[in-house]
């Protein structure tokens, strides 16, 4: 069964383009409660209440 060489070449180039294209990373939606706590550099220390 003879095949058109250009059709074969086009299919190979298309397959290679699909294979080498970077895949998009799925966006992860994490719940607000599971975020990492802020470091001490982000917030100044709290002052003790004076009585």
PDB file of N, CA, C and O in Angstrom, chain B, residues numbered from 101:
ATOM      1  N   UNK B 101       0.850  -1.162   0.000  1.00  0.00           N
ATOM      2  CA  UNK B 101       0.000   0.000   0.000  1.00  0.00           C
ATOM      3  C   UNK B 101       0.908   1.241   0.000  1.00  0.00           C
ATOM      4  O   UNK B 101       1.457   1.597   1.043  1.00  0.00           O
ATOM      5  N   UNK B 102       1.066   1.880  -1.117  1.00  0.00           N
ATOM      6  CA  UNK B 102       1.927   3.058  -1.185  1.00  0.00           C
ATOM      7  C   UNK B 102       1.270   4.245  -0.469  1.00  0.00           C
ATOM      8  O   UNK B 102       0.051   4.411  -0.499  1.00  0.00           O
ATOM      9  N   UNK B 103       2.111   5.066   0.174  1.00  0.00           N
ATOM     10  CA  UNK B 103       1.623   6.250   0.876  1.00  0.00           C
ATOM     11  C   UNK B 103       2.307   7.478   0.292  1.00  0.00           C
ATOM     12  O   UNK B 103       3.456   7.422  -0.147  1.00  0.00           O
ATOM     13  N   UNK B 104       1.591   8.562   0.297  1.00  0.00           N
ATOM     14  CA  UNK B 104       2.139   9.822  -0.189  1.00  0.00           C
ATOM     15  C   UNK B 104       3.244  10.260   0.775  1.00  0.00           C
ATOM     16  O   UNK B 104       2.967  10.423   1.963  1.00  0.00           O
ATOM     17  N   UNK B 105       4.490  10.459   0.313  1.00  0.00           N
ATOM     18  CA  UNK B 105       5.579  10.822   1.221  1.00  0.00           C
ATOM     19  C   UNK B 105       5.324  12.135   1.961  1.00  0.00           C
ATOM     20  O   UNK B 105       5.733  12.286   3.113  1.00  0.00           O
ATOM     21  N   UNK B 106       4.657  13.078   1.313  1.00  0.00           N
ATOM     22  CA  UNK B 106       4.383  14.350   1.986  1.00  0.00           C
ATOM     23  C   UNK B 106       3.363  14.192   3.106  1.00  0.00           C
ATOM     24  O   UNK B 106       3.446  14.883   4.121  1.00  0.00           O
ATOM     25  N   UNK B 107       2.408  13.296   2.931  1.00  0.00           N
ATOM     26  CA  UNK B 107       1.434  13.038   3.989  1.00  0.00           C
ATOM     27  C   UNK B 107       2.124  12.401   5.191  1.00  0.00           C
ATOM     28  O   UNK B 107       1.841  12.750   6.337  1.00  0.00           O
ATOM     29  N   UNK B 108       3.026  11.473   4.922  1.00  0.00           N
ATOM     30  CA  UNK B 108       3.772  10.826   6.007  1.00  0.00           C
ATOM     31  C   UNK B 108       4.649  11.851   6.718  1.00  0.00           C
ATOM     32  O   UNK B 108       4.696  11.893   7.947  1.00  0.00           O
ATOM     33  N   UNK B 109       5.345  12.678   5.934  1.00  0.00           N
ATOM     34  CA  UNK B 109       6.206  13.698   6.531  1.00  0.00           C
ATOM     35  C   UNK B 109       5.396  14.685   7.364  1.00  0.00           C
ATOM     36  O   UNK B 109       5.804  15.056   8.465  1.00  0.00           O
ATOM     37  N   UNK B 110       4.248  15.109   6.838  1.00  0.00           N
ATOM     38  CA  UNK B 110       3.398  16.049   7.571  1.00  0.00           C
ATOM     39  C   UNK B 110       2.911  15.424   8.881  1.00  0.00           C
ATOM     40  O   UNK B 110       2.866  16.103   9.907  1.00  0.00           O
ATOM     41  N   UNK B 111       2.546  14.135   8.858  1.00  0.00           N
ATOM     42  CA  UNK B 111       2.094  13.457  10.079  1.00  0.00           C
ATOM     43  C   UNK B 111       3.233  13.341  11.087  1.00  0.00           C
ATOM     44  O   UNK B 111       3.021  13.529  12.285  1.00  0.00           O
ATOM     45  N   UNK B 112       4.435  13.035  10.614  1.00  0.00           N
ATOM     46  CA  UNK B 112       5.581  12.942  11.520  1.00  0.00           C
ATOM     47  C   UNK B 112       5.915  14.303  12.140  1.00  0.00           C
ATOM     48  O   UNK B 112       6.198  14.389  13.335  1.00  0.00           O
ATOM     49  N   UNK B 113       5.881  15.347  11.341  1.00  0.00           N
ATOM     50  CA  UNK B 113       6.168  16.682  11.859  1.00  0.00           C
ATOM     51  C   UNK B 113       5.095  17.126  12.856  1.00  0.00           C
ATOM     52  O   UNK B 113       5.399  17.767  13.861  1.00  0.00           O
ATOM     53  N   UNK B 114       3.858  16.784  12.571  1.00  0.00           N
ATOM     54  CA  UNK B 114       2.779  17.132  13.484  1.00  0.00           C
ATOM     55  C   UNK B 114       2.931  16.385  14.808  1.00  0.00           C
ATOM     56  O   UNK B 114       2.756  16.972  15.875  1.00  0.00           O
ATOM     57  N   UNK B 115       3.253  15.101  14.743  1.00  0.00           N
ATOM     58  CA  UNK B 115       3.438  14.308  15.963  1.00  0.00           C
ATOM     59  C   UNK B 115       4.624  14.838  16.783  1.00  0.00           C
ATOM     60  O   UNK B 115       4.552  14.888  18.011  1.00  0.00           O
ATOM     61  N   UNK B 116       5.694  15.225  16.123  1.00  0.00           N
ATOM     62  CA  UNK B 116       6.860  15.763  16.833  1.00  0.00           C
ATOM     63  C   UNK B 116       6.535  17.109  17.472  1.00  0.00           C
ATOM     64  O   UNK B 116       6.980  17.395  18.583  1.00  0.00           O
ATOM     65  N   UNK B 117       5.765  17.930  16.778  1.00  0.00           N
ATOM     66  CA  UNK B 117       5.380  19.220  17.336  1.00  0.00           C
ATOM     67  C   UNK B 117       4.515  19.026  18.581  1.00  0.00           C
ATOM     68  O   UNK B 117       4.692  19.735  19.572  1.00  0.00           O
ATOM     69  N   UNK B 118       3.594  18.081  18.541  1.00  0.00           N
ATOM     70  CA  UNK B 118       2.769  17.811  19.716  1.00  0.00           C
ATOM     71  C   UNK B 118       3.601  17.263  20.864  1.00  0.00           C
ATOM     72  O   UNK B 118       3.355  17.591  22.024  1.00  0.00           O
ATOM     73  N   UNK B 119       4.586  16.428  20.546  1.00  0.00           N
ATOM     74  CA  UNK B 119       5.408  15.814  21.585  1.00  0.00           C
ATOM     75  C   UNK B 119       6.320  16.839  22.249  1.00  0.00           C
ATOM     76  O   UNK B 119       6.542  16.781  23.459  1.00  0.00           O
ATOM     77  N   UNK B 120       6.847  17.772  21.470  1.00  0.00           N
ATOM     78  CA  UNK B 120       7.833  18.701  22.015  1.00  0.00           C
ATOM     79  C   UNK B 120       7.223  19.986  22.573  1.00  0.00           C
ATOM     80  O   UNK B 120       7.943  20.802  23.148  1.00  0.00           O
ATOM     81  N   UNK B 121       5.921  20.183  22.418  1.00  0.00           N
ATOM     82  CA  UNK B 121       5.274  21.373  22.962  1.00  0.00           C
ATOM     83  C   UNK B 121       5.165  21.238  24.470  1.00  0.00           C
ATOM     84  O   UNK B 121       4.696  20.207  24.952  1.00  0.00           O
ATOM     85  N   UNK B 122       5.587  22.258  25.244  1.00  0.00           N
ATOM     86  CA  UNK B 122       5.460  22.162  26.706  1.00  0.00           C
ATOM     87  C   UNK B 122       3.993  22.069  27.107  1.00  0.00           C
ATOM     88  O   UNK B 122       3.137  22.770  26.568  1.00  0.00           O
ATOM     89  N   UNK B 123       3.730  21.206  28.045  1.00  0.00           N
ATOM     90  CA  UNK B 123       2.365  21.019  28.518  1.00  0.00           C
ATOM     91  C   UNK B 123       2.056  22.085  29.571  1.00  0.00           C
ATOM     92  O   UNK B 123       2.908  22.382  30.409  1.00  0.00           O
ATOM     93  N   UNK B 124       0.857  22.662  29.543  1.00  0.00           N
ATOM     94  CA  UNK B 124       0.515  23.656  30.567  1.00  0.00           C
ATOM     95  C   UNK B 124       0.366  22.976  31.928  1.00  0.00           C
ATOM     96  O   UNK B 124      -0.173  21.875  32.037  1.00  0.00           O
ATOM     97  N   UNK B 125       0.851  23.652  32.947  1.00  0.00           N
ATOM     98  CA  UNK B 125       0.735  23.095  34.289  1.00  0.00           C
ATOM     99  C   UNK B 125      -0.658  23.412  34.825  1.00  0.00           C
ATOM    100  O   UNK B 125      -1.109  24.554  34.730  1.00  0.00           O
ATOM    101  N   UNK B 126      -1.333  22.436  35.377  1.00  0.00           N
ATOM    102  CA  UNK B 126      -2.671  22.718  35.917  1.00  0.00           C
ATOM    103  C   UNK B 126      -2.554  23.597  37.162  1.00  0.00           C
ATOM    104  O   UNK B 126      -1.682  23.391  38.006  1.00  0.00           O
ATOM    105  N   UNK B 127      -3.434  24.562  37.254  1.00  0.00           N
ATOM    106  CA  UNK B 127      -3.404  25.466  38.404  1.00  0.00           C
ATOM    107  C   UNK B 127      -3.995  24.758  39.601  1.00  0.00           C
ATOM    108  O   UNK B 127      -5.101  24.220  39.545  1.00  0.00           O
ATOM    109  N   UNK B 128      -3.242  24.767  40.684  1.00  0.00           N
ATOM    110  CA  UNK B 128      -3.715  24.131  41.902  1.00  0.00           C
ATOM    111  C   UNK B 128      -4.415  25.177  42.754  1.00  0.00           C
ATOM    112  O   UNK B 128      -3.848  26.224  43.067  1.00  0.00           O
ATOM    113  N   UNK B 129      -5.632  24.885  43.119  1.00  0.00           N
ATOM    114  CA  UNK B 129      -6.370  25.797  43.982  1.00  0.00           C
ATOM    115  C   UNK B 129      -6.400  25.185  45.371  1.00  0.00           C
ATOM    116  O   UNK B 129      -7.224  24.318  45.664  1.00  0.00           O
ATOM    117  N   UNK B 130      -5.502  25.638  46.213  1.00  0.00           N
ATOM    118  CA  UNK B 130      -5.408  25.126  47.581  1.00  0.00           C
ATOM    119  C   UNK B 130      -6.362  25.916  48.464  1.00  0.00           C
ATOM    120  O   UNK B 130      -6.516  27.124  48.284  1.00  0.00           O
ATOM    121  N   UNK B 131      -6.990  25.259  49.398  1.00  0.00           N
ATOM    122  CA  UNK B 131      -7.843  25.998  50.333  1.00  0.00           C
ATOM    123  C   UNK B 131      -7.016  26.994  51.143  1.00  0.00           C
ATOM    124  O   UNK B 131      -5.817  26.803  51.342  1.00  0.00           O
ATOM    125  N   UNK B 132      -7.658  28.035  51.597  1.00  0.00           N
ATOM    126  CA  UNK B 132      -6.967  29.094  52.333  1.00  0.00           C
ATOM    127  C   UNK B 132      -6.325  28.569  53.617  1.00  0.00           C
ATOM    128  O   UNK B 132      -5.284  29.080  54.030  1.00  0.00           O
ATOM    129  N   UNK B 133      -6.916  27.570  54.249  1.00  0.00           N
ATOM    130  CA  UNK B 133      -6.408  27.073  55.529  1.00  0.00           C
ATOM    131  C   UNK B 133      -5.086  26.333  55.381  1.00  0.00           C
ATOM    132  O   UNK B 133      -4.361  26.185  56.365  1.00  0.00           O
ATOM    133  N   UNK B 134      -4.756  25.870  54.201  1.00  0.00           N
ATOM    134  CA  UNK B 134      -3.562  25.054  54.020  1.00  0.00           C
ATOM    135  C   UNK B 134      -2.373  25.846  53.499  1.00  0.00           C
ATOM    136  O   UNK B 134      -1.397  25.266  53.025  1.00  0.00           O
ATOM    137  N   UNK B 135      -2.452  27.156  53.587  1.00  0.00           N
ATOM    138  CA  UNK B 135      -1.303  27.957  53.165  1.00  0.00           C
ATOM    139  C   UNK B 135      -0.214  27.872  54.221  1.00  0.00           C
ATOM    140  O   UNK B 135      -0.477  27.561  55.382  1.00  0.00           O
ATOM    141  N   UNK B 136       1.000  28.152  53.804  1.00  0.00           N
ATOM    142  CA  UNK B 136       2.098  28.134  54.760  1.00  0.00           C
ATOM    143  C   UNK B 136       1.995  29.354  55.657  1.00  0.00           C
ATOM    144  O   UNK B 136       1.642  30.431  55.178  1.00  0.00           O
ATOM    145  N   UNK B 137       2.286  29.222  56.931  1.00  0.00           N
ATOM    146  CA  UNK B 137       2.188  30.378  57.823  1.00  0.00           C
ATOM    147  C   UNK B 137       3.254  31.415  57.470  1.00  0.00           C
ATOM    148  O   UNK B 137       4.319  31.063  56.963  1.00  0.00           O
ATOM    149  N   UNK B 138       2.971  32.695  57.736  1.00  0.00           N
ATOM    150  CA  UNK B 138       3.962  33.730  57.416  1.00  0.00           C
ATOM    151  C   UNK B 138       5.200  33.572  58.288  1.00  0.00           C
ATOM    152  O   UNK B 138       5.118  33.132  59.435  1.00  0.00           O
ATOM    153  N   UNK B 139       6.319  33.928  57.739  1.00  0.00           N
ATOM    154  CA  UNK B 139       7.562  33.868  58.499  1.00  0.00           C
ATOM    155  C   UNK B 139       7.659  35.093  59.398  1.00  0.00           C
ATOM    156  O   UNK B 139       6.888  36.041  59.251  1.00  0.00           O
ATOM    157  N   UNK B 140       8.595  35.070  60.316  1.00  0.00           N
ATOM    158  CA  UNK B 140       8.747  36.202  61.237  1.00  0.00           C
ATOM    159  C   UNK B 140       9.227  37.452  60.514  1.00  0.00           C
ATOM    160  O   UNK B 140       9.055  38.559  61.024  1.00  0.00           O
ATOM    161  N   UNK B 141       9.822  37.298  59.346  1.00  0.00           N
ATOM    162  CA  UNK B 141      10.288  38.455  58.591  1.00  0.00           C
ATOM    163  C   UNK B 141       9.119  39.247  58.003  1.00  0.00           C
ATOM    164  O   UNK B 141       9.250  40.441  57.732  1.00  0.00           O
ATOM    165  N   UNK B 142       7.991  38.591  57.808  1.00  0.00           N
ATOM    166  CA  UNK B 142       6.866  39.257  57.173  1.00  0.00           C
ATOM    167  C   UNK B 142       6.065  40.112  58.156  1.00  0.00           C
ATOM    168  O   UNK B 142       5.482  41.120  57.758  1.00  0.00           O
ATOM    169  N   UNK B 143       6.028  39.723  59.435  1.00  0.00           N
ATOM    170  CA  UNK B 143       5.253  40.454  60.422  1.00  0.00           C
ATOM    171  C   UNK B 143       6.144  40.777  61.619  1.00  0.00           C
ATOM    172  O   UNK B 143       6.885  39.910  62.082  1.00  0.00           O
ATOM    173  N   UNK B 144       6.085  42.009  62.127  1.00  0.00           N
ATOM    174  CA  UNK B 144       6.890  42.334  63.310  1.00  0.00           C
ATOM    175  C   UNK B 144       6.332  41.598  64.532  1.00  0.00           C
ATOM    176  O   UNK B 144       5.162  41.218  64.542  1.00  0.00           O
ATOM    177  N   UNK B 145       7.153  41.397  65.548  1.00  0.00           N
ATOM    178  CA  UNK B 145       6.665  40.724  66.753  1.00  0.00           C
ATOM    179  C   UNK B 145       5.595  41.566  67.442  1.00  0.00           C
ATOM    180  O   UNK B 145       5.625  42.796  67.396  1.00  0.00           O
ATOM    181  N   UNK B 146       4.661  40.886  68.073  1.00  0.00           N
ATOM    182  CA  UNK B 146       3.587  41.584  68.769  1.00  0.00           C
ATOM    183  C   UNK B 146       4.083  42.139  70.095  1.00  0.00           C
ATOM    184  O   UNK B 146       4.870  41.501  70.794  1.00  0.00           O
ATOM    185  N   UNK B 147       3.613  43.337  70.433  1.00  0.00           N
ATOM    186  CA  UNK B 147       3.970  43.934  71.718  1.00  0.00           C
ATOM    187  C   UNK B 147       3.100  43.326  72.803  1.00  0.00           C
ATOM    188  O   UNK B 147       1.903  43.138  72.590  1.00  0.00           O
ATOM    189  N   UNK B 148       3.660  43.018  73.948  1.00  0.00           N
ATOM    190  CA  UNK B 148       2.819  42.511  75.035  1.00  0.00           C
ATOM    191  C   UNK B 148       1.888  43.602  75.536  1.00  0.00           C
ATOM    192  O   UNK B 148       2.236  44.782  75.555  1.00  0.00           O
ATOM    193  N   UNK B 149       0.711  43.185  75.937  1.00  0.00           N
ATOM    194  CA  UNK B 149      -0.258  44.165  76.467  1.00  0.00           C
ATOM    195  C   UNK B 149       0.214  44.670  77.820  1.00  0.00           C
ATOM    196  O   UNK B 149       0.640  43.894  78.675  1.00  0.00           O
ATOM    197  N   UNK B 150       0.133  45.960  77.997  1.00  0.00           N
ATOM    198  CA  UNK B 150       0.539  46.558  79.267  1.00  0.00           C
ATOM    199  C   UNK B 150      -0.688  46.739  80.140  1.00  0.00           C
ATOM    200  O   UNK B 150      -1.692  47.290  79.688  1.00  0.00           O
ATOM    201  N   UNK B 151      -0.625  46.288  81.376  1.00  0.00           N
ATOM    202  CA  UNK B 151      -1.752  46.410  82.301  1.00  0.00           C
ATOM    203  C   UNK B 151      -1.499  47.479  83.310  1.00  0.00           C
ATOM    204  O   UNK B 151      -2.342  47.725  84.173  1.00  0.00           O
TER     205      UNK B 151
END
